[in-house]
Amino acid sequence: RLWGGGNPTFPDRLQASAIDNPEDWTALGGGVTINIDQGDQDPIGLTSLFPSMFGRMVVAKKRSLYEVTPVSSTFGVSPIITGIGCISHNAVASGDNDIFFPSERGIHSMLMTEKFGELETAFLSHPIQDWFQENVDFRRAENMRSVYAPEINSYLLSLTTRGHARNDTLLGYNFVQQEWWAMEQNISAMSKYVDPQDGLKTKILVAND
């Protein structure tokens, strides 16, 4: 199935296409519509569909996370946590059997979030928490872009700080050294690709405005 969300008319709605037919979204053809915690007062609705982790499907709102699971011929929805969500679909990255994502409260690991919940010392961003809260322009969260770079054991996040209209800062967290670093950099897009002209090495392609 092909999954989608983010329809401003139905902000809480998750949709799935028919099996093996990404062009058919009708119920008659086998498409599925799921309303995720409709009327929960979350201000935006669905904000992200996470990459699959151990076969699990996680969807996010601004202040909550949910798991979608098959139940007979339909799907069930179970809350994972309320109080931590995701503010940018394009800033979610998977790697090392984990998923990394930003919320309005910090930067998180999915595994640590499920284990420790809202405990701030378990946030991936805990060492830079004051800087993150004081400098990130959350009104421009849609600008955020990220990738997981296994070659340098790092999660990379491009974001907009206060006083800027475009991304101006690149944050990186090295999982081996367990340290954050930052540099001034305008990166509006990031993607990993396999270079066929360089021994099929995986590389990171970046672009600016």
MARVO-909639 format. One record per residue: residue in three letters; x, y, z of N, C-alpha, C in turn. Coordinates in steps of 0.05 Angstrom, whole numbers, padded with zeros to 5 digits, always signed. Atoms other than C-alpha are relative to their C-alpha. Layout:
BEGIN
ALAXYZXYZXYZ;...
END
This chain:
BEGIN
ARG+00017-00024+00000+00000+00000+00000+00017+00025+00000;LEU-00012-00027-00002+00019+00073-00010-00016+00015+00021;TRP+00013-00014-00022+00004+00115+00052+00004+00030-00003;GLY-00002-00029+00002-00010+00189+00057-00016+00014+00021;GLY+00015-00016-00019-00034+00244+00102+00006+00029-00005;GLY-00006-00028+00004-00032+00319+00110-00020+00015-00016;ASN+00020-00014+00014-00096+00337+00075-00012+00022+00019;PRO+00009-00021-00018-00114+00406+00105-00030-00001+00005;THR+00028+00002-00005-00188+00391+00097-00007-00021+00021;PHE+00003+00022-00020-00181+00327+00139+00027-00004+00013;PRO-00028+00001-00011-00118+00340+00181+00006-00024+00016;ASP-00005+00023-00017-00127+00279+00225-00002-00026-00015;ARG+00006+00024+00016-00138+00231+00168+00025-00012-00013;LEU-00020+00016+00013-00089+00177+00146-00013-00017-00021;GLN+00012+00016+00021-00103+00143+00080+00020-00020-00012;ALA-00017+00021+00012-00077+00080+00047-00013-00009-00026;SER+00011+00009+00026-00084+00058-00025-00007-00029+00001;ALA+00006+00028+00003-00109-00009-00048+00026-00016-00001;ILE-00024+00017+00000-00059-00067-00041+00010-00003-00029;ASP-00014+00003+00026-00010-00067-00100-00012+00018-00021;ASN+00011-00019+00019-00047-00008-00132+00001+00028+00012;PRO-00003-00027-00013-00020+00060-00110-00017+00022-00013;GLU+00017-00021+00013-00068+00096-00158-00029-00002+00009;ASP+00028+00003-00008-00132+00069-00126-00002+00004+00030;TRP+00004-00007-00028-00151+00102-00060-00029-00003+00009;THR+00028+00002-00006-00225+00085-00062-00005-00024+00019;ALA+00007+00022-00018-00258+00042-00009-00009-00025-00016;LEU+00010+00021+00017-00290+00001-00065+00024-00016-00011;GLY-00023+00013+00011-00221-00015-00093+00018-00013+00022;GLY-00017+00011-00022-00192-00033-00024+00016+00021+00015;GLY-00013-00021-00015-00167+00035-00001-00011+00002+00029;VAL+00008-00001-00028-00170+00050+00073+00003+00029+00010;THR-00002-00027-00013-00184+00115+00112-00001-00004+00030;ILE-00002+00003-00029-00163+00120+00185+00001+00028+00012;ASN-00001-00026-00014-00179+00180+00230+00016-00004+00026;ILE-00018+00002-00023-00123+00189+00281-00008+00019+00022;ASP+00007-00016-00024-00150+00213+00348-00013+00026-00008;GLN+00014-00024+00010-00198+00261+00315-00012+00016+00023;GLY+00010-00017-00021-00216+00321+00358+00016+00001+00025;ASP-00017+00001-00024-00157+00314+00405+00012+00027+00007;GLN-00010-00027-00005-00141+00389+00402+00029+00004-00008;ASP-00026-00005+00011-00073+00378+00371-00003+00020-00023;PRO+00007-00023+00017-00067+00442+00331+00004-00003-00030;ILE-00006+00002+00029-00043+00416+00263-00012-00025-00012;GLY+00007+00025+00012-00064+00344+00253+00025-00016-00005;LEU-00023+00017+00006-00017+00293+00223+00023+00017-00010;THR-00023-00015+00008+00053+00320+00215+00021-00018-00013;SER-00021+00017+00011+00094+00259+00196-00008-00030+00000;LEU+00001+00029+00001+00094+00186+00175+00029-00010+00002;PHE-00027+00009-00005+00156+00153+00203+00008-00023-00018;PRO-00009+00024+00015+00199+00103+00165-00006-00025+00017;SER+00007+00025-00014+00183+00031+00183+00024-00008+00018;MET-00021+00009-00019+00221+00005+00244-00009-00027+00011;PHE+00008+00027-00008+00219-00070+00257-00028-00007-00009;GLY+00026+00006+00011+00157-00073+00213-00022+00016+00013;ARG+00020-00017-00013+00121-00021+00256-00005+00025-00016;MET+00007-00025+00014+00085+00039+00228-00008+00021+00021;VAL+00005-00021-00020+00087+00103+00270-00008+00025-00015;VAL+00007-00026+00011+00051+00168+00253+00000+00020+00022;ALA-00004-00021-00020+00059+00234+00288-00020+00023-00005;LYS+00011-00027+00000+00021+00296+00306+00020+00018+00013;LYS-00019-00018-00012+00053+00358+00334+00008-00007+00028;ARG-00005+00005-00029+00047+00334+00406-00007-00029+00008;SER+00006+00028-00007+00034+00259+00402+00010-00019-00022;LEU-00009+00022+00019+00057+00193+00369-00020-00023+00003;TYR+00019+00023+00001+00013+00134+00348+00012-00023-00016;GLU-00008+00023+00016+00025+00064+00322-00025-00011-00014;VAL+00022+00011+00016-00019+00037+00266+00007-00029-00005;THR-00005+00029+00003-00026-00039+00265-00023-00013-00015;PRO+00022+00015+00013-00065-00088+00221-00017-00014+00020;VAL+00019+00015-00016-00127-00116+00254-00021-00012-00019;SER+00017+00014+00019-00163-00168+00212+00002+00014-00028;SER+00000-00012+00027-00183-00132+00147+00003+00030+00001;THR-00003-00029-00003-00173-00062+00175+00025+00006+00017;PHE-00023-00008-00015-00124-00024+00220-00009+00012+00027;GLY+00005-00012-00026-00122-00004+00293+00021+00021+00006;VAL-00018-00022-00007-00090+00058+00324+00004-00001+00030;SER-00007+00001-00028-00054+00057+00391+00018+00024+00007;PRO-00018-00022-00008-00025+00119+00426+00027-00011+00011;ILE-00026+00007-00011+00050+00114+00440+00007+00019+00022;ILE-00006-00020-00020+00060+00179+00477-00015+00026-00006;THR+00012-00027+00003+00024+00245+00489+00019+00020+00014;GLY-00019-00019-00011+00069+00305+00500+00024+00004-00017;ILE-00022-00001+00019+00121+00290+00448-00011-00009-00027;GLY+00008+00007+00028+00106+00291+00373+00022+00007-00019;CYS-00020-00008+00020+00141+00313+00310-00009+00024-00015;ILE+00007-00025+00013+00143+00381+00277+00008+00002-00029;SER-00008-00001+00028+00173+00364+00209+00004-00028-00011;HIS-00002+00026+00013+00163+00303+00165+00028-00004-00013;ASN-00026+00002+00014+00227+00319+00127+00024+00000+00018;ALA-00022+00001-00019+00269+00320+00190+00001-00027+00015;VAL+00000+00027-00012+00254+00247+00208+00020-00017-00016;ALA-00020+00017+00013+00312+00199+00194+00002-00026+00015;SER-00004+00026-00012+00323+00125+00206+00028-00009-00003;GLY-00027+00011+00000+00388+00090+00223+00006-00015+00025;ASP-00009+00016-00023+00420+00039+00269-00024-00011+00016;ASN+00023+00011-00013+00352+00007+00283-00015+00019+00018;ASP+00013-00020-00016+00324+00072+00309-00010+00021-00019;ILE+00010-00023+00015+00287+00134+00285+00005+00025+00016;PHE-00007-00025-00013+00308+00205+00300-00018+00022-00011;PHE+00020-00020+00009+00260+00264+00298+00000+00024+00019;PRO+00003-00023-00017+00249+00335+00324-00028+00005+00009;SER+00026-00010-00010+00192+00360+00367+00004+00029+00008;GLU-00003-00027-00010+00177+00428+00395+00015+00001+00027;ARG-00014+00002-00026+00211+00403+00459+00029-00007-00003;GLY-00028+00009+00003+00276+00375+00430+00003-00018-00023;ILE-00006+00020+00021+00307+00322+00386+00001-00027+00014;HIS+00005+00025-00014+00291+00250+00401+00008-00025-00016;SER-00002+00027+00010+00306+00177+00390-00026-00015+00006;MET+00025+00014-00004+00245+00133+00380+00003-00021+00023;LEU-00004+00021-00020+00274+00077+00423+00001+00013+00028;MET-00002-00013-00026+00291+00125+00480-00027+00012+00009;THR+00026-00012-00007+00223+00159+00476-00019-00021+00010;GLU+00017+00021-00009+00187+00093+00483+00009-00010+00027;LYS-00010+00011-00025+00232+00073+00541-00004+00019+00023;PHE+00000-00020-00022+00234+00138+00581-00021+00021-00002;GLY+00022-00019+00003+00175+00179+00555+00010+00029-00001;GLU-00005-00029+00002+00179+00254+00569+00024+00008+00018;LEU-00024-00006-00016+00242+00249+00613+00020+00016-00017;GLU-00017-00017+00017+00284+00307+00586+00029-00009-00002;THR-00028+00009+00001+00351+00276+00604+00003-00023-00020;ALA-00002+00021+00021+00334+00221+00554-00003+00011-00028;PHE+00001-00012+00026+00325+00270+00497+00028-00001-00013;LEU-00026+00000+00014+00379+00264+00444+00012+00028+00002;SER-00009-00028-00001+00384+00340+00448+00006+00010+00028;HIS-00003-00009-00028+00392+00342+00524+00025+00017+00004;PRO-00024-00017-00005+00465+00369+00521-00003+00028-00012;ILE+00003-00026+00013+00442+00427+00476-00028+00011+00004;GLN+00029-00006-00003+00371+00435+00503-00005+00030+00002;ASP+00004-00029-00002+00378+00508+00523+00004+00014-00026;TRP-00005-00012+00026+00408+00527+00456-00023-00006-00019;PHE+00021+00008+00018+00354+00489+00419-00025+00016+00005;GLN+00024-00014-00007+00297+00522+00456+00002+00030-00005;GLU-00004-00029+00002+00327+00592+00453+00004+00010-00028;ASN-00009-00009+00027+00350+00593+00380-00017-00010-00023;VAL+00015+00011+00023+00306+00549+00336-00026+00016-00004;ASP+00025-00014+00007+00250+00585+00300-00021-00022-00007;PHE+00019+00021+00004+00194+00535+00309-00023+00007-00019;ARG+00020-00008+00020+00148+00576+00265+00008-00009-00028;ARG-00010+00009+00026+00192+00553+00207+00009-00029+00001;ALA-00008+00028-00003+00196+00480+00227-00002-00015-00026;GLU+00003+00013+00026+00173+00461+00157+00025+00001-00017;ASN-00025-00002+00014+00242+00483+00133+00019-00022+00007;MET-00020+00020-00010+00277+00428+00172+00004-00023-00020;ARG-00007+00022+00017+00313+00374+00133+00021-00017+00015;SER-00020+00016-00014+00353+00315+00159+00007-00026-00015;VAL-00008+00027+00009+00391+00251+00141+00016-00013+00022;TYR-00018+00015-00017+00426+00197+00179+00024-00008-00017;ALA-00024+00005+00016+00498+00190+00155+00017-00021+00015;PRO-00015+00021-00014+00527+00123+00177+00030+00002-00004;GLU-00029-00002+00005+00595+00139+00146+00014+00017+00021;ILE-00012-00016-00022+00606+00191+00200-00016-00003+00026;ASN+00015+00007-00024+00559+00159+00251-00016+00024+00011;SER+00012-00025-00008+00517+00222+00253-00029+00004-00011;TYR+00026-00011+00008+00446+00250+00250+00005+00029-00007;LEU-00004-00027+00009+00448+00315+00210-00027+00014-00003;LEU+00025-00015+00001+00393+00368+00217+00005+00028-00008;SER-00001-00028+00010+00387+00432+00177-00025+00014+00010;LEU+00023-00014-00012+00343+00485+00210+00003+00030-00002;THR+00001-00029+00001+00323+00558+00213+00001+00010+00029;THR-00001-00013-00026+00343+00599+00274-00015+00027-00001;ARG+00015-00024-00002+00307+00660+00299+00014+00024-00014;GLY-00012-00022+00014+00317+00722+00257+00006-00006-00029;HIS-00005+00008+00027+00324+00683+00192-00025-00010-00013;ALA+00023+00010+00015+00274+00664+00138+00006-00028-00012;ARG-00008+00026+00012+00313+00604+00111+00019-00015+00019;ASN-00019+00016-00017+00355+00548+00140+00028+00013+00000;ASP-00026-00013-00002+00420+00577+00165+00020-00015+00018;THR-00017+00015-00019+00447+00525+00214-00002-00030-00006;LEU-00001+00029+00003+00469+00452+00206+00009-00011+00027;LEU-00006+00014-00024+00467+00411+00270+00008-00029-00006;GLY-00008+00027+00003+00502+00344+00276+00004-00014+00027;TYR-00005+00015-00025+00501+00291+00330+00016-00026-00008;ASN-00016+00023+00005+00557+00239+00329-00006-00021+00022;PHE+00008+00020-00019+00533+00174+00362+00023-00014+00013;VAL-00023+00012-00012+00602+00147+00374+00012+00018+00022;GLN-00011-00019-00019+00629+00209+00408-00021+00011+00019;GLN+00022-00011-00015+00560+00227+00436+00003+00030+00005;GLU-00004-00029+00000+00572+00299+00419-00016+00014-00022;TRP+00012-00017+00020+00535+00354+00382+00020+00020-00011;TRP-00015-00022+00012+00566+00404+00334-00019+00016-00017;ALA+00016-00018+00016+00539+00462+00294+00017+00017-00018;MET-00014-00019+00018+00559+00505+00234-00021+00016-00014;GLU+00017-00017+00016+00529+00562+00196+00000-00010-00028;GLN+00002+00012+00026+00503+00532+00132-00029+00002-00010;ASN+00027-00002+00012+00444+00546+00085-00004-00026-00016;ILE+00007+00025+00014+00418+00476+00067-00030-00003+00000;SER+00029+00002+00003+00347+00472+00040-00009-00028-00007;ALA+00007+00027+00007+00350+00399+00019+00024-00019+00005;MET-00021+00020-00004+00389+00336+00038-00011-00027-00009;SER+00008+00027+00009+00387+00266+00008+00024-00018-00002;LYS-00021+00020+00004+00427+00203+00008-00004-00013-00028;TYR+00002+00013+00026+00443+00170-00059+00024-00019-00003;VAL-00022+00019+00006+00486+00113-00086+00013+00010-00026;ASP-00015-00011+00023+00540+00138-00134+00010-00023-00017;PRO-00009+00023+00017+00547+00087-00192+00028+00005-00012;GLN-00026-00006+00011+00610+00123-00215+00022+00000+00020;ASP-00021+00001-00021+00646+00115-00149-00004-00025+00018;GLY+00001+00025-00014+00640+00042-00131-00025-00004+00017;LEU+00026+00002-00014+00567+00048-00108+00001+00009+00029;LYS-00002-00012-00027+00587+00089-00048-00025+00017+00005;THR+00023-00016-00008+00530+00121-00009+00011+00028+00007;LYS-00009-00027-00005+00537+00197-00009-00024+00017+00007;ILE+00021-00019-00008+00498+00257+00016+00000+00023-00019;LEU+00003-00022+00019+00472+00307-00034-00014+00023+00014;VAL+00013-00023-00013+00456+00377-00007-00005+00022-00020;ALA+00006-00022+00017+00426+00438-00039-00008+00024+00017;ASN+00008-00024-00014+00414+00510-00018-00019+00016-00017;ASP+00019-00017+00014+00366+00565-00038+00014+00016-00022;
END
